[in-house]
């Protein structure tokens, strides 16, 4: 599957605010949220989906290397949402879209430690820890989405920083698992990797059929997270494995050429210089 072809004609409106800030609740839980009366603007993330997805993977790589260092998580989270907006977990996770009307929310297995069933009030409390707003802005000027998105795009909406950390780590570990799966011949290891890979396969991605010109598939994304999910999974399951880690610096990058092993000419040159030096040092040690 050529994931770039899928996104080439895709269009999906998402909303970002002009600024975001970290917010710590009394229970010491950190959230990120729009700052004050920050203005909101609509944009189409599918035009930047490769860049967004690579950033998620590289943030996950940072978190994997540095652990759950609070300052790092806060800094990287806010930098990401400042550019692209929130993940939209409130509308991405539920199996039933009409949870505001039914009073109950149901979930598939997820990485965010949310139970398979919650009443709507308790669920809303996860994203509005103080109080859900009595009124939310009209989203007609932004999108054609259902009214529940008025909550997600409001200045009161919050998402926990630990969820963002969990998401980035999950995606990076999925990339590593797929890479290892292609390389290993060990049966037991393959079984372990298969579990990691299949756990990351539950995504809320829908489609419709567009008949404007001729019948063609039109993807419908519930959230920014859903767009990233499809792009990353589509790329790392591609036989060409275009998303890979630089052989020198480890940065995750998109390889336009199947033979590329470095994220930049500079990394390639540095790798070759260091390789040459190591070879020279080894030869000198052998002479001694």
N, C-alpha and C positions, 0 to 999 in steps of 0.2 A: 504494500500500500504506500503510495507516495503522499505523505501527509501534507506536503507543501501544495500539491494540487488541490487538496480538499480545502485548504485555507485561502487559496488564491482568490476565490470569488466569494468567500464567506463574509457575512456582515453580522455583527452582534453589538448592540449598543450597551455600554457600561458607563458607570458614573464614578468620577473621582472628585474629591474636594481640593481646594487650593492649599490646605495645610492639614496636617495630622499631628497628634500629640500622644504621649504616653500618659496613662492614667492608672494610679494604683488604688485599689479598693481597700477597705478596712481589713479584709482578710488577707491582704498582701498579694492578691492576684493582680497582675499587670494586664491592662487592656490597651489597645490603640483605638483612637476615635478621631473624627474630624475636630479641628480646633475651633472652639467658639462658634461664631456664625459664619464659618467658612463657606464660600460660594461653591456650588457644585457645577461641573460641566460634563457633558456627555462626549464619549469618543468611541471609536471602534477598535478594541484590542486585537482583533484578528490581523490587523495590518502590522502589528508589532509582535505577533505571538512567538516567533522564534527568539527574539531578544528577551521577552518576558520569561519564557520557559528556561532559557539558559541561565538567566539570573536566579531563578528558583533553585536550579540544580547547583549553581556555584555557592549560593547561600547555604544550601544543605551541606555542601562540602566543607564550608567554613565551620558550621556548627559541629559537624562530625569531628573535625580536627581540634576544635577549641572547647568542646563540651558546652554545657548550658551556662555560659558566662553571661550574667544578666545584662551588663552594659552592651555586649556584642549583640545579643538578641534584640534589645530595644533599638539600638542604632540601625541594624540591618533591616528590621521590620519597618521602621518609620521611613527609611530611605526608599524601600520598595513601594509602600502604599502611597507615598508622596508622588511617585511617578505613575502608578497604575491603578490606585484605588484598592479597596478591600477585596478579600477573596470571595465574599458573599456566602459564607457558610450557612447562614440561617435558612437560605432558600435552596442551598445545594444538598444538604444532608437529609431532609425529610423525604420519605417515600411518597407520602400523601401531600400534594400541593395545597390542598384546602384545609390545612391544619388550623387556620384561624377560625374557620366556621365549625369544624367538627369537635374542637376542644381536645383533640388527641394528636400526638405526633409519633410516627413510626419510622424506624431507621433500619437500614441494613447494617452489616458489620462495618465499623469505621475505626479509624486510628485515633480518634479524639476522646476515647473513654466515655462516650455517651451511650446510655442504656438503649436497648432496642425499642423502648416505649416510654414516653413521657406525656403528662398532660400539657396542654398548650401554654398555660400560665408559667409552669416551671421551665419550659423550654424557652419562652420569651425572656425569662429572667437571666438566662445565660448570655444574652446579647444586650439586654437592658438591665444591668444589675441594680440600677437605682430605681427606676420605674419606667415602663413603656410609655411613650408619649400618648396623650389623649388624641392628638391629631398629628398627622404626618403630611408633608408637602405632597402636592399633586405631582405625579411623575409624567403627566401627559406631555409636558414640554421636553422631556428627555427621551422617553421610550414608549413602546406600546406594550409594556409588560403588565402583569396582573397587579392589583392594588397592594399586595403584600410587599412589593418592592419599594413602596413608599417608606416603609420602615427601614429597609436596608440602605436606602439612599438618604436617610435623614441624618442630621447632625448628632442625634442621640445614640445612634447605633454603634456598638462596640464589638470587637473580637479579641479574644485572649491572645497574648503574645505567645504563650506556650503552644497554642494551636498552629500558629504560623511556623514556629520552630518544628513542630511535629510534622507538618505538611512538607516542608523543605527537606527534612531528613528522610522522610518516607520516599520522596521522589528520587533523591540522590542514591539511597540504598537500592532502589529498584533498578536504577541505571547500572550500579556496580554488580547487582545480582545477574542481570541479563548478560553483562560482559563476561562474568565468571562462568555462566551457564554455557556460553559458546566455546569456552576454552577447556573446561575440565572434562576428564573422562571417568572420574571417580563416581560410582553409582550412588553412594551414600551422600556425597556432596551435591549431586544432581537433585536428589530428593529434597534436601534442605533448601536449595536454591529455588526449586519449583514451588515450595510453600511461600517463600518470600515474594515471588513473582505473582502468583495467583492471588495473594492477599491484596495486592495493589491493583486488582482488575475490576473493582466495583466502582463504577463511575455513573454519574447522573448526566448522560448525554442523550439527547433526543434528536429526531430528524423528522422532516416532512418532505413532501414532494412538490417542488416548484414547477408550475406549468406556464410561467410567464411567456417563455419562448417555446422550448421543448421540455418535456419532463426531465427533471434532474433533482438529485437529492439536495436538500437544504438543511444544514445542521442547526439545531436550536439548543443553545447553551443556557443552562439555568444560572450560571455564575461565571465569574472570572476563573475560578478554580476549575470548572468543567472544561473551559477552553484550554487551559494549561494541561489538564489531565490528558485530553485527546492528543494534543501535539506531542507531549513527552512520550506517551505510550506508543503512538504511531511512529515516532522517530526511533525509539530504542528497540522496537521489534522489527524495524526495517532490516532486510538482509545485509544491506550495505553499512549498517550501524553508523549513520552519519554523525550522531552525537557521541563524542568520545572525550577522553581526558588527555590533555597535552602531555607528551612523553617527557618534557622538561619541567614545566612548572605545575602540572597537574590541573590547570584550569579546564573546565568543561567548555567545549566549543563545538561548532557545527562544521564538519569537514565537507566542503563542496566537492573535493576530489577524494576518491576512495583510498588513495595512497597517503593522504595527509596524516601525519602523526603529531604535528605541532600546531599550536594555536596561532603562531606568527613566525615570520622569517627570523626575528630576533631570538626566539626560543630555539629554533632549529640551529642557528649559528652558535648560540651559547652551549647547547647540548653537544655539538660536534667539537667545540673547543675543549670542554671539560672531558669529553671522551678521549680526545687526543692527549691531553695532559695525563689522564689516568693511565693510558697505555704507555706513555713515556716513563712515568714513575714505576710502573710494573716492570718494565725492561731494565731500569736502573737497579731495582731491588734484585732482579734475577742475576745481574752481573756481579753483585756483591756476594 
